[in-house]
Structures are given as C-alpha cells and as structure tokens.
Amino acid sequence: MEQVTIYSVGFVLFVYCLYLLLSGPLDRQPYRCSKCGFETYSELEATGHEKLENAHKVS
C-alpha cells in the first residue's frame, strides 16, 4: 500500500510541475512602452517603468 501512495504523490507532483511549466513561460506577453519602446517580460520591471514614466510627467 505504501508504494502505491508514493507513486500517487509522485504522479500528482509530476502533473503539477508539468502544468506550471506549460502555463507559465508560454503564456507570458511582453510589456512594451508605447513612448520609449522599453520591453520586458517581468511584471515587476513593467510596473517600475510605468512609475518612472509617471514621475517624469509630474516633475
């Protein structure tokens, strides 16, 4: 019975990792700034770039 449980857990982990692999990198769209052409796949960089662009408008 223990061996079946180990295989079941391993199979679930394998399917989950496969799901993460296929849903993550293949699904991402690049962010491109329409003003300067800055391009990135990182949401964090895109948010930081937008904040910098908005800061330039204020000052």
PyMOL commands that set and color helices and strands:
alter all, ss='L'
color gray80, all
select helices_A, chain A and resi 2-23+43-58
alter helices_A, ss='H'
color red, helices_A
select strands_A, chain A and resi 31-32+39-40
alter strands_A, ss='S'
color yellow, strands_A
deselect
rebuild
show_as cartoon
